[in-house]
Amino acid sequence: MVDFIYTGWGALVVTLLMQIPFLIIFFSIVNKKAFVDNTPAETPAEKYTSTRYLWIAIVLIAFFVVNFASVKYMPTVVEANTKMANVKDVDISATSWKFDMSERNFQVGDTVRFIAKSEDTMHSFALYHPDGELLFTMMLMPGLETASALVHTFDKPGIYMVRCLEYCGVNHHGMRSVITVAEK
């Protein structure tokens, strides 16, 4: 059940469940003060202070609980120069409207460290599962001394789409590539 909250439609449902009550309360207050009773409020200022601290505490607790629970869904980020056993390193160079990759063909179960750099402008390296789900994305900024690196283990065969999600010029929409993952 917890996986549903952080993946696919579950993330949208949770976001709406958090925003809809706020919007209902907000618009009911705005409507009341704008059209029903536009006189100044007679509530003592001391009452606002305790209510305000209660709401701040609720928001902070919800923020930390949601973020702590989502940590296991974050992709593994490692230093580009860290040595790891049984990991294939793939060097990626992003230049205007293309990805140059040292390897594009893998097998199910392969653990790959994508080591990526931008050569000219802001780019991103986004990998999509064959069913269209975004697996991860890396921001690639030009001029950095170290490359961005991320480790991913392929668990299903298919054609994985690679796209740039950072607008990088007139042919940004054409900046894509594919990675093929075959059965062992």
Secondary structure by P-SEA (a helix, b strand, c coil): ccccccccaaaaaaaaaacaaaaaaaaaaaaaacccccccccccaaaaaaaaaaaaaaaaaaaaaaaaaacccccbbbbcccccccbbbbbbbbcccccccccccccccbbbbbbbbbcccbbbbbbbcccccccbbbbbbccccbbbbbbbbbccccbbbbbbccccccccccccbbbbbbcc
